[in-house]
Amino acid sequence: MRKPELAAAIAAKANLSKEKANEVITAITDEITKAMARNDEVSLIGFGTFSVRTRSARTGKNPQTGAVIQIPASQTVGFKPGKALRDAVK
């Protein structure tokens, strides 16, 4: 499902226009993005938790040449699904 399809589904369920539903989705994703940039955790009870995770520096291998390379430490976004979401997927 892509954003326009999600907006249409939300519009139908919440009795909103597709444009208003799209604005709501954009506002939610913008706020989650801002929280991640501040290194804050975002918990949506029953759905899951977004958090910033740190990857340690490590040694890797260039797949084309086989040369050993150093991969620097980095940060990434992690998502841990909530119980309701895990149960729905089972």
C-alpha positions, 0 to 999 in steps of 0.5 A: 500500500502506498501513501495515496491508497492509505490516504483513501482508506483513512478518508473513507474510514474517518469521513474525511476528504482524501486531501485532508487525510493526506495532510494528516499522514504528512503531519504524522510522518513529519512529526515522527521524522522530527522526533527521530532527528532529536533522538527521541523515541516515538511509541504508538501503543499497540502499533509499535515504537520507532527509535534511533539505533547506533551501529558500531564501526566494523570491518567489511569486505568490498564484494567486487574486489574482496578488499577489506574496508572499515565501515564507520559507526552510524545511526539508523531508525529502528522499529519494534512492532507492538503486540497488536501488530505482531498478533495481526501479522501471525 
